[in-house]
Amino acid sequence: MPARELVEFVARNLVDDPEAVQVDVHRGAEGTVIELHVAEEDMGKVIGRNGSVAKALRTLLKVMSARDGEPITLEIE
């Protein structure tokens, strides 16, 4: 899934501990949910100041979901 690969690529390049990055994909009746897990100390880097990085990732996923016609949600844990 290209959306999963995009989230994983961006997250691995932002954090100090790329080995701790884990991306899980769950498909349901309401669309696809992508769960991003990072090390606790890297959480701020993935979320960004005032959520700017998280918003940018969600915007990219919104474009991909519009193209594919399937809703995609990002959860950062």
C-alpha positions in Angstrom: 0.0 0.0 0.0 1.6 3.3 -1.1 0.1 5.3 1.8 1.7 3.0 4.4 5.0 3.3 2.6 4.7 7.1 2.6 4.0 7.3 6.3 6.8 4.9 7.1 9.4 6.7 4.9 8.6 10.1 6.4 8.6 8.9 10.0 11.9 7.0 9.6 13.6 10.1 8.2 12.3 12.3 11.0 13.1 10.3 14.1 16.4 9.6 15.9 15.5 5.9 16.3 14.2 4.7 12.9 14.2 1.0 14.0 11.4 1.8 16.5 9.1 3.0 13.8 6.2 0.7 13.2 3.3 1.2 10.8 0.1 -0.9 11.1 -2.7 -0.8 8.6 -6.3 -1.8 9.4 -9.0 -1.9 6.8 -12.6 -1.5 8.0 -16.0 -0.6 6.7 -15.3 3.1 7.2 -12.0 3.1 5.4 -8.3 2.5 6.1 -6.7 3.4 9.4 -2.9 3.7 9.5 -1.4 3.5 13.0 2.1 5.0 13.4 4.1 3.9 16.4 7.4 5.6 17.3 9.6 5.7 20.3 8.3 8.0 23.1 11.2 10.4 22.8 10.6 10.8 19.1 6.8 11.6 19.4 7.4 15.3 19.3 9.3 15.1 16.0 6.6 13.2 14.3 3.8 15.5 15.6 5.8 18.7 15.1 5.3 22.1 16.6 1.6 22.8 17.0 1.0 19.5 15.1 2.4 20.8 11.8 4.1 17.6 10.7 1.1 15.5 11.6 -1.2 17.9 9.7 1.1 17.7 6.7 1.0 13.9 6.7 -2.7 13.9 7.1 -3.0 16.3 4.1 -0.9 14.0 1.9 -3.1 11.0 3.0 -6.2 13.0 2.2 -5.0 13.6 -1.3 -4.2 9.9 -1.7 -7.6 8.9 -0.4 -9.3 11.4 -2.8 -7.4 9.8 -5.7 -8.2 6.2 -4.6 -11.7 6.9 -3.4 -11.1 5.3 0.0 -10.9 7.3 3.3 -7.6 7.0 5.1 -7.1 8.0 8.7 -3.7 8.5 10.5 -3.4 7.7 14.2 -0.1 8.5 15.9 0.7 6.5 19.0 
